[in-house]
Amino acid sequence: MAGRLEGKKCFLTAAAQGIGRATALRFAAEGGEVIATDVNEALVGELASTPGITTRRLDVLDHDAVRAMAAEVGPVDVLFNCAGYVDHGNLLDTKLEKWDFSFELNCRSLFVVTQSFLPGMLENGGGSIVNVASVVSSEMAVANRCAYGASKGAVIGFTKSVAADYIGQGIRCNAICPATVQTPSLDDRINAFDDPVAARKDFIARQKMGRLATPEEIADLALYLACDESRYITGQPMVIDGGMHL
């Protein structure tokens, strides 16, 4: 039985760990030809031993490198934009440089990557773009996520714009909006608190299912949006939050 991504070329950013890594493995398991990229060449390179996955170093903040990569890779069927940054702080806490970096990584790099790969997708007759946003966005707010929530809200707006502009040319564009996911980057953020044990309890307490999401659960949704089973879905912020904003 053929996999759901058999014959499809899939390009992923931030694939070295967490959601990106789980999604790269899921796409490959479903027969996709996966190009997994990350700024951490050594860490993403660990995926190269998995059948169906090739790995490359890519800094999505290096716009020339992104454009060169798109030209080298050629048309893809699936584009998975996973690169992102979580800033902690309310409006008065947030330094301008942190606000700017949040939009640089969460939004501007998304713009450049998508703009670089879209012409090839159009030439190829269409494809699926999947962006990683957050439930903390235009969907809902939580305390101390000023820059993060604003930038992820922009991701949703961008997603809808691309979907509307190219719906007649075979392009679908959707956003995944997770709640808190157990990833190495989350561990790093928790360990930066004065009391990491209490911080972890606080993260879990706001999840109504009483636990954090796993990267594999997010990857399952990414697979659905990438493959033809979701062919009638575009422009949607797909919330996967364990009921957090109920």
Number of C-alpha atoms within 10 A of each C-alpha: 4 8 13 19 24 16 13 19 22 25 26 24 26 25 30 25 19 21 24 28 26 20 27 33 21 19 30 22 19 18 19 26 24 28 23 28 28 25 18 16 15 13 16 22 19 13 22 15 10 13 14 19 21 19 23 19 20 19 19 25 17 11 16 12 15 21 17 11 17 20 13 9 13 13 23 26 26 30 25 28 25 23 25 22 18 19 18 15 16 15 12 8 11 16 12 11 9 18 17 13 16 22 22 18 18 25 21 18 21 26 16 18 22 21 15 19 24 23 16 19 23 17 11 14 13 22 27 26 30 25 24 26 32 27 24 25 22 18 15 13 15 13 10 16 19 22 26 27 25 18 30 28 23 18 28 26 17 20 26 19 14 20 23 15 11 15 15 10 14 15 23 29 27 27 28 25 24 22 23 23 21 16 15 12 14 16 12 11 15 18 14 11 12 9 10 15 11 12 16 17 13 11 17 17 14 18 18 14 13 14 16 20 20 15 20 19 15 23 22 15 16 27 22 14 26 27 21 14 11 13 15 8 14 22 21 17 25 19 19 18 23 18 13 19 16 7
